[in-house]
Amino acid sequence: MANKKNENDGKGMNSATAGIVGAVVGAAVGAAAVALSDDKNRKIVQKKFEEYKKDGEKAYTDFKKVAGNVRDRVEEMSAKAGKQVQEAKVDTKKKLK
């Protein structure tokens, strides 16, 4: 028995662990299904979902605004840097003549 290889062989979980995880996930899904079978619970979940959806949409809008501001700032800095490079080229050419 000492030479027996580990069942998962470093490639994931073994079958016993997978069975336990499957049972736990199955129980959780079953409990959720029972809870959502009640109309009152479904309405509570729907209300929370709508709240989170609104929060997510607001967060997305805010993020988009900030990203736009950052993009604008980067474009400004890039334009300034390009101008400075051109000025440096001109100065260098003048000094080399």
Secondary structure, 3 states (H helix, E strand, C coil): CCCCCCCCCCCCCCHHHHHHHHHHHHHHHHHHHHHHCCHHHHHHHHHHHHHHHHHHHHHHHHHHHHHHHHHHHHHHHHHHHHHHHHHHHHHHHHHHC
